[in-house]
Amino acid sequence: MSEQQSSQLLPGLFERLNEEVRVNVLHIGPALPETVEFFSGYRCKLFFVDLFAELPLAFEEGDELTVQQRMQDILDFDPGTNFDLCLFWDVFNYLDEECIKAFMACLRPMLTPGVAAHAFGVHNTRAAQKAQRFGILSRSELNLRPRPAPLPGYAPLPQARLQSLLKGLTVQRSVLLAESRLELLFRGAGLGESLVSPRGGARSGS
């Protein structure tokens, strides 16, 4: 059964959404109907990448592709694509350090200098897994749907270590939630203009 959860940080993420400014939004996860409906009221283009469906992503002996190559295939956007908002949800709880480095190496050139991002982490790395899918009901409310089974690769990192791996993003605010979970709001850091290209399209959008 789904449940609703309020968010203190989503309003800060969505403050730049309005009817006049067009933004590109990267959403890590499936395209849930309430999320598509929420963004339909704004001038934005949605890019859905269900990285959760690719788990586990850690390299194993005998793999044909390195983690970096797999990430490049997954984040295979058209040249010139860039992102103003990123919704990572809790994907970093399922990626090891090598995977996070590869993910950011692929994504960083597509982040605008003023990018804002949102994620869930943990305050205590021993916190139990909550396998959920995240939908957006409003600027401050989420719809959480349980997944049918636990996801592989759950091994959350301490906040400080996660922050050190997310090159190009810095934590602006964090909120401690129930069950030792963290809600995190990021802003772009150290992203020069040379990394920004003209806007383009992608394989999946709205």
Residue pairs with C-beta under 8 A, 6 or more apart in sequence:
1 146
2 135
2 143
2 144
2 145
2 146
3 143
3 144
4 137
4 141
4 142
4 143
4 144
5 141
5 142
5 144
6 140
6 141
6 142
7 140
7 141
7 142
7 183
8 140
8 175
8 183
9 118
9 173
9 175
9 183
9 184
9 185
10 118
10 136
10 139
10 140
10 142
11 139
11 140
12 116
12 172
12 173
12 185
13 85
13 87
13 116
13 117
13 118
13 185
14 85
14 139
16 23
16 84
16 85
16 116
17 23
17 42
17 44
17 85
17 139
18 42
18 43
19 42
19 43
20 43
21 43
22 43
22 44
22 45
23 42
23 43
23 44
23 45
23 84
23 85
24 44
24 45
24 47
24 81
24 82
24 83
24 84
24 85
24 199
25 39
25 44
25 45
25 46
25 47
25 83
25 84
25 85
25 86
25 87
26 47
26 49
26 83
26 85
26 86
26 87
26 107
26 110
27 35
27 46
27 47
27 48
27 49
27 87
28 49
28 50
28 51
28 52
28 86
28 87
28 88
28 89
28 91
29 48
29 49
29 50
29 51
29 52
29 87
29 89
29 91
29 133
29 134
30 48
30 50
30 52
30 53
30 133
31 46
31 48
31 204
31 206
32 133
32 134
32 135
32 143
32 145
33 135
34 135
34 136
34 137
34 143
35 135
35 136
36 46
36 206
38 136
38 137
38 138
39 46
39 136
39 206
40 206
44 85
45 201
45 202
45 205
45 206
46 205
46 206
47 77
47 81
47 83
47 202
47 204
47 205
48 204
48 205
48 206
49 74
49 75
49 204
51 57
51 74
51 91
51 103
52 91
52 94
52 151
54 70
54 74
55 94
55 151
55 152
55 153
56 94
56 152
56 153
57 67
57 70
57 71
57 94
57 95
57 99
57 153
58 67
58 96
58 98
58 99
58 153
59 66
59 67
59 98
65 73
67 98
67 99
67 102
68 102
68 105
68 106
70 102
71 99
71 102
71 103
71 105
71 106
72 106
75 103
75 106
75 107
75 110
76 203
77 110
77 200
77 202
77 203
78 200
78 201
78 202
78 203
79 197
79 200
80 197
80 198
80 199
80 200
81 110
81 197
81 199
81 200
81 201
81 202
82 110
82 111
82 112
82 196
82 197
82 199
82 200
83 107
83 110
83 111
83 112
83 115
84 112
84 114
84 115
84 116
85 115
85 116
85 117
86 107
86 111
86 115
86 116
86 117
86 118
86 186
87 117
87 118
87 134
88 117
88 118
88 119
89 118
89 119
89 120
89 134
90 119
90 120
90 121
90 130
90 132
90 134
91 119
92 100
92 119
92 121
92 156
92 157
92 162
93 120
93 121
93 122
93 129
93 154
93 155
93 156
94 151
94 152
94 153
94 154
94 155
95 103
95 153
96 153
96 155
97 157
97 161
97 165
100 157
100 162
100 165
100 166
101 165
104 165
104 166
104 167
104 168
104 169
107 168
108 167
108 168
108 191
108 195
109 195
109 197
111 168
111 169
111 188
111 191
111 195
112 188
112 191
112 196
113 188
113 191
113 192
113 193
113 195
113 196
114 187
114 188
115 169
115 186
115 187
115 188
115 191
116 185
116 186
116 187
116 188
117 169
117 185
117 186
117 187
118 183
118 184
118 185
118 186
119 183
119 184
119 186
120 177
120 181
120 182
120 183
120 184
121 156
121 157
121 159
121 162
121 181
121 182
121 184
122 156
122 159
122 180
122 181
122 182
123 159
123 176
123 180
123 181
123 182
124 180
125 155
125 156
125 157
125 158
126 180
127 156
127 179
127 180
127 181
128 179
129 150
129 151
129 154
130 179
130 181
131 146
131 147
131 149
131 150
131 151
132 144
132 145
132 146
132 147
133 144
133 145
133 146
133 147
134 142
134 143
134 144
135 142
135 143
135 144
135 145
136 142
136 143
137 143
157 165
159 171
159 174
159 182
159 184
163 170
163 171
166 186
167 190
168 188
168 189
168 190
168 191
169 186
169 187
169 188
169 189
170 186
170 187
170 188
170 189
171 184
171 185
171 186
172 185
172 186
172 187
173 184
173 185
174 182
174 183
174 184
174 185
175 182
175 183
176 182
177 183
